[in-house]
Amino acid sequence: MVDLAIIGGTGLTSLDGLEIVRREVVHTPFGEPSGPLTHGMLNGKEVLFLARHGYGHTIPPHRINYRANLWALHHAGIKRVIAVAAVGGIHDDLPPGALAIPDQIIDYTWGRPSTYFEDDLTEVTHIDFSYPYCDELRALLIDQCKAAGLNACETGTYGATQGPRLETAAEIARMGRDGCTMVGMTGMPEAVLARELDLNYACCAVSANWAAGKGDGSVISMAEIEENLKTGMESVRKVLQQLLSSL
């Protein structure tokens, strides 16, 4: 039975080489997921794939039904989740095209349903979120980056913003002072919902651009982001193929 799922973000709405076995439509108590769960074989290993923004990349970050997505994966028997995410580089070690495996996260989002523990409770439920990512899965990703001949930042703090707009240079400067090394729009509440469901969750982040005010400080070009993601996501595919071969 498949126990590994890959959530694809911007630039990864499908997996090259994935032999699709079936697509599963799941209805959840929290509404509809971003799309059907795609069951398939990659490098001879069973894997499940879900496009976070929908398979046509039409769902903006603040409208993604994160609770439905994670519940659907849990319902399908998934135990481990690798979340692929496009980010902006804040730290000097994250130029466009670089990979990072974050170990911390700061949540700047608002208004997103962010817990399963709010209705019909017998008691108030708190979870430990001191270390939001699974160390074992992070180590596996780091090892497979090395095996694929790719350099990746082995730590980092993901700053999750509301979107869909990009951030101002002043906001990025504040985030840098807060300790963020990268910025994205989908890291929360995805990570905490995975923790509530006892899913082992790790993120493979791809720097699509310098965050606002970083690099040469020029205006961020969407065409440039798309071009950087082509290179970055090709690296991610190599890591995923390497990882599946090692399981």
C-alpha positions, 0 to 999 in steps of 0.5 A: 500500500502506498504511504508516500505522497508528493504535494506539487506546488507552482511549477510542479503540477505533474510528475514526469515519468509518473505511470498513472494507475488511477485517479481517486476523487475524495470527498472530505468533511472539510470540502473538496481537495484541490483535485483528484489524488493521482496514484501512480508508479515512479521508478518502480515505486508506488507514489501518490501525487496531488497538485496543491493549486489544482492540476490547471494551477488555478487555485490561489494560495489563500483559497487552497483547501488545505484541510481537505487536501491533508485529510484526503491524503490521510484518508488514503493511508498516506504516512509521509508527505513531501511538499514541494514549494516555490519560494523567494530567496531572502538569505544570500545562500538562496539565489534563484534555482537553489534548493532548500530543506527548511527546518523552521517556519514562521506564519504570517498568514491570516484567515485560513482555516488552520486546525481540525480541532475546533468543533465537537471537541470533548476537550481543547486540543493542543499539539507540539509544533516546536519543530514543524518538519519531520527530521527523518524525512528531512534527512532523507531529502538532504541525502538524496540531494547529495546523491543526485549531485545537487547542493541544497541548504540543509536548514532554513526558516520558511516565512509563510505569507498570505498572498497572492500578491508578492511582498514589499521590500520592507516586509521582506526586510522585516522577515529577514530580521525575524530570521526568515531565510525564504518566503512562500505562500503555502507553507501554512497551514499545510505543515500544522495540519499534517502534524495534527494528522500525525503525518511525517511532513517535510518541504523541498523548497525551490528558490524561484527568485530573489525576494523583494529588495534582495539580489540586485533589488530590481522589480520581480519579473513573472517571466523570470520566475517561470524560467527559474522554476524550469531549472529548479523543478528539474532538480526537484524531479531528480531528487524525487526520483533518487528518493523513490529509488532509495526506498 
